[in-house]
């Protein structure tokens, strides 16, 4: 799991991936969210993205904290994060 700022720079990460790999994935998730913003004419801007990578899923969450710019949380796991898990992550970040 990792968190990147609104410019794709790592704020924090957990796991055994190289920092440069995490930063690259985070920057690409940021770009993916920017692309989804181009589709906002069909609804609200996207707050999550799930990408299947082999047998694992990369779930990206765009979380807004008050008036600050959003941060991107990325989690690589065996399945897409549930809404309940997403809510827990958001509450955890709100405490910090």
DSSP file (Angstrom, degrees, kcal/mol; ACC not computed):
  #  RESIDUE AA STRUCTURE BP1 BP2  ACC     N-H-->O    O-->H-N    N-H-->O    O-->H-N    TCO  KAPPA ALPHA  PHI   PSI    X-CA   Y-CA   Z-CA
    1    1 A X              0   0    0      0, 0.0    13,-3.0     0, 0.0     2,-0.3   0.000 360.0 360.0 360.0 151.4    0.0    0.0    0.0
    2    2 A X  E     -AB  13  74A   0     72,-2.1    72,-2.5    11,-0.3     2,-0.4  -0.984 360.0-143.4-154.6 162.3    1.1    3.5   -0.6
    3    3 A X  E     -AB  12  73A   0      9,-2.9     8,-3.5    -2,-0.3     9,-1.6  -1.000  18.2-174.8-130.7 131.6    0.0    7.2   -0.5
    4    4 A X  E     -AB  10  72A   0     68,-2.6    68,-2.5    -2,-0.4     6,-0.2  -0.913  21.4-121.2-123.6 154.6    1.1    9.8   -3.0
    5    5 A X    >   -     0   0    0      4,-2.6     3,-1.9    -2,-0.3    66,-0.1  -0.113  46.1 -80.9 -82.0-173.8    0.4   13.5   -3.1
    6    6 A X  T 3  S+     0   0    0      1,-0.3    64,-0.1     2,-0.1    65,-0.1   0.454 130.7  52.0 -73.1   1.7   -1.3   15.5   -5.8
    7    7 A X  T 3  S-     0   0    0      2,-0.2    -1,-0.3     0, 0.0    20,-0.1   0.298 120.8-103.3-114.9   6.2    1.9   15.5   -7.8
    8    8 A X  S <  S+     0   0    0     -3,-1.9     2,-0.3     1,-0.3    19,-0.3   0.597  74.4 139.9  86.0  11.5    2.6   11.8   -7.6
    9    9 A X        -     0   0    0     17,-0.1    -4,-2.6    18,-0.1    -1,-0.3  -0.724  59.1-103.8 -92.0 139.5    5.3   12.0   -5.0
   10   10 A X  E     +A    4   0A   0     -2,-0.3    -6,-0.3    -6,-0.2     3,-0.1  -0.375  35.4 175.0 -64.9 129.1    5.3    9.3   -2.2
   11   11 A X  E    S-     0   0A   0     -8,-3.5     2,-0.3     1,-0.4    -7,-0.2   0.754  72.6 -23.9 -94.9 -39.4    4.0   10.4    1.2
   12   12 A X  E     -A    3   0A   0     -9,-1.6    -9,-2.9     2,-0.0    -1,-0.4  -0.968  59.8-169.1-166.9 156.0    4.3    6.9    2.6
   13   13 A X  E     -A    2   0A   0     -2,-0.3     2,-0.4   -11,-0.3   -11,-0.3  -0.989   7.3-159.8-151.1 158.6    4.4    3.3    1.6
   14   14 A X        +     0   0    0    -13,-3.0     2,-0.2    -2,-0.3     3,-0.1  -0.998  52.9  48.3-138.9 133.3    4.2   -0.2    3.2
   15   15 A X  S    S-     0   0    0     -2,-0.4    -2,-0.1     1,-0.1     0, 0.0  -0.760  91.1 -67.9 128.8-175.3    5.4   -3.4    1.6
   16   16 A X  S    S+     0   0    0     -2,-0.2     2,-0.3     2,-0.0    -1,-0.1   0.128  82.8 118.6-104.4  20.8    8.4   -4.8   -0.2
   17   17 A X  S    S-     0   0    0      1,-0.1     2,-0.1    -3,-0.1    -2,-0.0  -0.623  72.0-101.7 -88.0 147.5    8.3   -2.8   -3.4
   18   18 A X     >  -     0   0    0     -2,-0.3     4,-2.3     1,-0.1     3,-0.5  -0.371  28.1-122.9 -63.0 140.9   11.1   -0.5   -4.4
   19   19 A X  H  > S+     0   0    0      1,-0.2     4,-2.7     2,-0.2     5,-0.2   0.857 111.9  54.7 -55.3 -37.4   10.4    3.2   -3.8
   20   20 A X  H  > S+     0   0    0      2,-0.2     4,-2.0     1,-0.2    -1,-0.2   0.875 108.7  48.5 -67.2 -35.0   11.0    4.1   -7.5
   21   21 A X  H  > S+     0   0    0     -3,-0.5     4,-2.5     2,-0.2     5,-0.2   0.928 112.6  47.9 -67.2 -45.3    8.4    1.4   -8.5
   22   22 A X  H  X S+     0   0    0     -4,-2.3     4,-2.8     1,-0.2    -2,-0.2   0.918 111.9  49.8 -61.7 -44.3    5.9    2.7   -6.0
   23   23 A X  H  X S+     0   0    0     -4,-2.7     4,-2.5    -5,-0.2    -1,-0.2   0.899 111.0  49.8 -63.1 -40.2    6.4    6.3   -7.1
   24   24 A X  H  X S+     0   0    0     -4,-2.0     4,-2.0     2,-0.2    -2,-0.2   0.919 113.0  45.6 -64.0 -44.1    6.0    5.3  -10.8
   25   25 A X  H  X S+     0   0    0     -4,-2.5     4,-2.4     2,-0.2    -2,-0.2   0.916 113.1  51.0 -64.8 -42.5    2.7    3.5  -10.1
   26   26 A X  H  X S+     0   0    0     -4,-2.8     4,-2.2     1,-0.2    -2,-0.2   0.908 109.6  49.4 -61.3 -43.0    1.5    6.3   -7.9
   27   27 A X  H  X S+     0   0    0     -4,-2.5     4,-2.0   -19,-0.3    -1,-0.2   0.892 111.6  49.5 -63.7 -39.3    2.2    8.9  -10.6
   28   28 A X  H  X S+     0   0    0     -4,-2.0     4,-2.4     2,-0.2    -2,-0.2   0.864 108.7  52.3 -69.8 -35.0    0.4    6.8  -13.2
   29   29 A X  H  X S+     0   0    0     -4,-2.4     4,-2.5     2,-0.2    -2,-0.2   0.911 107.7  52.8 -64.1 -40.5   -2.6    6.4  -10.9
   30   30 A X  H  X S+     0   0    0     -4,-2.2     4,-2.1     1,-0.2    -2,-0.2   0.926 110.4  47.1 -58.7 -45.1   -2.7   10.2  -10.6
   31   31 A X  H  X S+     0   0    0     -4,-2.0     4,-2.1     2,-0.2    -1,-0.2   0.894 109.3  54.7 -63.4 -40.5   -2.7   10.5  -14.4
   32   32 A X  H  X S+     0   0    0     -4,-2.4     4,-2.1     1,-0.2    -2,-0.2   0.910 108.1  48.9 -61.0 -42.0   -5.5    7.8  -14.6
   33   33 A X  H  X S+     0   0    0     -4,-2.5     4,-1.7     1,-0.2    -1,-0.2   0.901 108.4  53.6 -64.4 -39.2   -7.6    9.9  -12.2
   34   34 A X  H  X S+     0   0    0     -4,-2.1     4,-0.7     1,-0.2    -1,-0.2   0.885 108.1  51.3 -61.3 -36.8   -7.0   13.0  -14.3
   35   35 A X  H >< S+     0   0    0     -4,-2.1     3,-1.1     1,-0.2     4,-0.4   0.899 106.2  53.4 -66.3 -40.3   -8.2   11.0  -17.3
   36   36 A X  H >< S+     0   0    0     -4,-2.1     3,-1.7     1,-0.3    -1,-0.2   0.825  98.0  65.5 -65.4 -28.5  -11.4   10.0  -15.5
   37   37 A X  H >< S+     0   0    0     -4,-1.7     3,-1.4     1,-0.3    -1,-0.3   0.813  92.3  62.7 -60.9 -27.7  -12.0   13.7  -14.8
   38   38 A X  T << S+     0   0    0     -3,-1.1     3,-0.3    -4,-0.7    -1,-0.3   0.686 102.4  51.1 -69.5 -17.0  -12.4   14.0  -18.5
   39   39 A X  T X  S+     0   0    0     -3,-1.7     3,-2.0    -4,-0.4    -1,-0.3   0.284  74.6 108.5-100.2   8.8  -15.4   11.7  -18.3
   40   40 A X  G X   +     0   0    0     -3,-1.4     3,-1.6     1,-0.3    -1,-0.2   0.612  57.3  82.7 -66.4  -9.9  -17.1   13.6  -15.5
   41   41 A X  G 3  S+     0   0    0     -3,-0.3    -1,-0.3     1,-0.3    -2,-0.1   0.758  90.5  52.2 -63.5 -22.0  -19.8   14.8  -17.9
   42   42 A X  G <  S-     0   0    0     -3,-2.0     2,-0.3     1,-0.1    -1,-0.3   0.416 130.6 -43.8 -93.9   2.7  -21.5   11.4  -17.3
   43   43 A X  S <  S-     0   0    0     -3,-1.6    -1,-0.1    -4,-0.1     3,-0.1  -0.986  90.2 -24.9 165.7-164.6  -21.5   11.8  -13.5
   44   44 A X  S    S-     0   0    0     -2,-0.3     3,-0.1     1,-0.1    -2,-0.1  -0.313  77.6 -84.7 -69.3 156.0  -19.4   12.8  -10.5
   45   45 A X        -     0   0    0      1,-0.1    -1,-0.1     2,-0.1    -8,-0.1  -0.318  56.0 -96.1 -60.0 147.1  -15.6   12.6  -10.7
   46   46 A X        -     0   0    0    -13,-0.2    -1,-0.1     1,-0.1     3,-0.1  -0.392  33.5-175.1 -68.8 138.9  -14.2    9.1   -9.9
   47   47 A X  S    S+     0   0    0      1,-0.2    15,-2.7    -2,-0.1     2,-0.3   0.451  70.2  30.8-109.5  -6.9  -13.0    8.5   -6.4
   48   48 A X  E     -C   61   0A   0     13,-0.2     2,-0.3   -15,-0.0    13,-0.2  -0.997  55.7-168.3-151.7 154.3  -11.7    5.0   -7.1
   49   49 A X  E     -C   60   0A   0     11,-2.4    11,-3.5    -2,-0.3     2,-0.4  -0.996   6.5-162.6-139.1 138.6  -10.1    3.0   -9.9
   50   50 A X  E     -C   59   0A   0     -2,-0.3     2,-0.5     9,-0.2     9,-0.2  -0.993   7.5-176.0-126.5 129.6   -9.4   -0.8   -9.9
   51   51 A X  E     -C   58   0A   0      7,-2.4     7,-3.0    -2,-0.4     2,-0.5  -0.986  21.1-136.3-127.3 123.9   -7.0   -2.4  -12.4
   52   52 A X  E     -C   57   0A   0     -2,-0.5     2,-0.5     5,-0.2     5,-0.2  -0.678  20.6-176.1 -80.8 128.4   -6.5   -6.1  -12.7
   53   53 A X  E >   -C   56   0A   0      3,-3.5     3,-1.9    -2,-0.5     2,-0.4  -0.859  61.4 -59.8-127.1  93.4   -2.8   -7.0  -12.9
   54   54 A X  T 3  S-     0   0    0     -2,-0.5    -2,-0.0     1,-0.3     0, 0.0  -0.572 119.4 -18.6  67.3-122.4   -2.4  -10.7  -13.5
   55   55 A X  T 3  S+     0   0    0     -2,-0.4    -1,-0.3    -3,-0.1     2,-0.3   0.379 129.3  74.1 -96.6   3.2   -4.1  -12.4  -10.5
   56   56 A X  E <   -C   53   0A   0     -3,-1.9    -3,-3.5    23,-0.0     2,-0.4  -0.723  69.7-135.7-114.9 165.2   -3.9   -9.2   -8.3
   57   57 A X  E     -CD  52  77A   0     20,-3.6    20,-2.6    -2,-0.3     2,-0.7  -0.969   2.5-151.4-121.6 135.1   -5.8   -6.0   -8.3
   58   58 A X  E     -CD  51  76A   0     -7,-3.0    -7,-2.4    -2,-0.4     2,-0.5  -0.933  18.0-166.7-101.1 114.3   -4.5   -2.5   -7.9
   59   59 A X  E     -CD  50  75A   0     16,-3.0    16,-2.4    -2,-0.7     2,-0.5  -0.907   0.0-164.2-103.4 126.0   -7.1   -0.3   -6.2
   60   60 A X  E     -CD  49  74A   0    -11,-3.5   -11,-2.4    -2,-0.5     2,-0.4  -0.930   2.6-167.5-110.1 132.3   -6.6    3.4   -6.3
   61   61 A X  E     -CD  48  73A   0     12,-2.9    12,-2.7    -2,-0.5     2,-0.7  -0.968  11.8-152.8-119.3 132.4   -8.5    5.7   -4.1
   62   62 A X  E     - D   0  72A   0    -15,-2.7     2,-0.5    -2,-0.4    10,-0.2  -0.914  22.8-172.4-104.2 111.1   -8.6    9.5   -4.5
   63   63 A X  E     - D   0  71A   0      8,-2.7     8,-2.5    -2,-0.7     2,-0.4  -0.893  12.0-155.5-112.9 130.7   -9.3   10.9   -1.0
   64   64 A X        -     0   0    0     -2,-0.5     2,-0.6     6,-0.2     6,-0.1  -0.862   1.7-162.8-103.8 135.4  -10.0   14.6   -0.2
   65   65 A X    >   -     0   0    0     -2,-0.4     3,-1.6     3,-0.3     2,-0.1  -0.863  56.5 -65.6-120.5  95.0   -9.2   15.9    3.2
   66   66 A X  T 3  S-     0   0    0     -2,-0.6    -1,-0.1     1,-0.3     4,-0.0  -0.410 108.9 -22.2  64.8-134.1  -11.1   19.2    3.7
   67   67 A X  T 3  S+     0   0    0     -2,-0.1    -1,-0.3    -3,-0.1     3,-0.1   0.515 111.0 108.6 -87.6  -6.6   -9.9   22.0    1.4
   68   68 A X  S <  S-     0   0    0     -3,-1.6    -3,-0.3     1,-0.1     3,-0.1  -0.238  83.5 -89.7 -68.6 159.6   -6.5   20.3    0.8
   69   69 A X        -     0   0    0      1,-0.1    -4,-0.2    -5,-0.1    -1,-0.1  -0.359  55.3 -96.2 -63.5 149.4   -5.6   18.8   -2.5
   70   70 A X        -     0   0    0     -6,-0.1     2,-0.3    -3,-0.1    -6,-0.2  -0.267  32.3-143.4 -68.3 156.1   -6.5   15.1   -2.7
   71   71 A X  E     - D   0  63A   0     -8,-2.5    -8,-2.7   -66,-0.1     2,-0.5  -0.836  11.8-129.8-111.9 157.4   -4.1   12.3   -2.0
   72   72 A X  E     -BD   4  62A   0    -68,-2.5   -68,-2.6    -2,-0.3     2,-0.5  -0.938  16.2-163.7-110.9 126.6   -4.0    9.0   -3.9
   73   73 A X  E     -BD   3  61A   0    -12,-2.7   -12,-2.9    -2,-0.5     2,-0.4  -0.937   7.1-166.2-107.0 129.7   -3.9    5.7   -1.9
   74   74 A X  E     -BD   2  60A   0    -72,-2.5   -72,-2.1    -2,-0.5     2,-0.4  -0.964   6.9-178.0-118.4 133.5   -2.9    2.6   -3.8
   75   75 A X  E     - D   0  59A   0    -16,-2.4   -16,-3.0    -2,-0.4     2,-0.6  -0.991  10.9-159.7-132.6 125.1   -3.4   -1.0   -2.6
   76   76 A X  E     + D   0  58A   0     -2,-0.4     2,-0.3   -18,-0.2   -18,-0.2  -0.914  35.9 133.6-104.0 121.6   -2.3   -4.1   -4.4
   77   77 A X  E     - D   0  57A   0    -20,-2.6   -20,-3.6    -2,-0.6     4,-0.0  -0.888  68.3 -81.9-155.3-177.2   -4.1   -7.2   -3.3
   78   78 A X  S    S+     0   0    0     -2,-0.3     2,-0.3   -22,-0.2   -20,-0.1   0.658 108.1  13.4 -72.4 -15.7   -5.9  -10.4   -4.3
   79   79 A X  S    S-     0   0    0    -22,-0.2   -22,-0.2   -23,-0.0   -20,-0.1  -0.970  93.7 -77.4-152.3 166.0   -9.2   -8.5   -4.9
   80   80 A X        -     0   0    0     -2,-0.3     2,-0.1     1,-0.1   -30,-0.1  -0.391  59.8 -99.9 -63.8 140.9  -10.6   -5.1   -5.3
   81   81 A X        -     0   0    0     -6,-0.2    -1,-0.1     1,-0.1     2,-0.1  -0.396  38.0-122.3 -64.4 138.4  -11.0   -3.3   -2.0
   82   82 A X     >  -     0   0    0      1,-0.1     4,-2.3    -2,-0.1     5,-0.2  -0.325  22.1-110.5 -73.5 162.5  -14.6   -3.4   -0.6
   83   83 A X  H  > S+     0   0    0      1,-0.2     4,-2.5     2,-0.2     5,-0.2   0.880 120.3  56.3 -61.3 -37.3  -16.4   -0.2    0.1
   84   84 A X  H  > S+     0   0    0      2,-0.2     4,-1.9     1,-0.2    -1,-0.2   0.920 108.2  46.3 -60.6 -45.0  -16.1   -1.0    3.8
   85   85 A X  H  > S+     0   0    0      2,-0.2     4,-2.4     1,-0.2    -1,-0.2   0.889 110.8  53.1 -65.6 -39.6  -12.3   -1.2    3.6
   86   86 A X  H  X S+     0   0    0     -4,-2.3     4,-2.4     1,-0.2    -2,-0.2   0.917 108.4  50.2 -60.4 -42.8  -12.2    2.0    1.6
   87   87 A X  H  X S+     0   0    0     -4,-2.5     4,-2.3     2,-0.2    -1,-0.2   0.889 109.1  51.7 -63.2 -39.4  -14.2    3.7    4.3
   88   88 A X  H  X S+     0   0    0     -4,-1.9     4,-2.4     2,-0.2    -2,-0.2   0.926 110.0  49.1 -62.6 -45.4  -11.8    2.4    7.0
   89   89 A X  H  X S+     0   0    0     -4,-2.4     4,-2.2     1,-0.2    -2,-0.2   0.917 110.9  50.2 -60.4 -43.8   -8.8    3.8    5.1
   90   90 A X  H  X S+     0   0    0     -4,-2.4     4,-1.8     1,-0.2    -1,-0.2   0.908 110.7  48.5 -63.3 -41.7  -10.5    7.1    4.7
   91   91 A X  H  X S+     0   0    0     -4,-2.3     4,-1.1     2,-0.2    -1,-0.2   0.889 109.6  53.7 -65.1 -38.7  -11.2    7.3    8.4
   92   92 A X  H >< S+     0   0    0     -4,-2.4     3,-0.5     1,-0.2     4,-0.4   0.920 110.5  46.1 -61.8 -43.5   -7.6    6.4    9.2
   93   93 A X  H >< S+     0   0    0     -4,-2.2     3,-1.1     1,-0.2    -1,-0.2   0.831 105.5  60.6 -70.1 -30.9   -6.3    9.2    7.1
   94   94 A X  H 3< S+     0   0    0     -4,-1.8    -1,-0.2     1,-0.2    -2,-0.2   0.790  98.8  58.5 -65.1 -26.4   -8.8   11.7    8.6
   95   95 A X  T <<        0   0    0     -4,-1.1    -1,-0.2    -3,-0.5    -2,-0.2   0.655 360.0 360.0 -76.9 -14.7   -7.2   11.0   12.0
   96   96 A X    <         0   0    0     -3,-1.1    -1,-0.2    -4,-0.4    -2,-0.2   0.404 360.0 360.0-108.5 360.0   -3.8   12.1   10.8
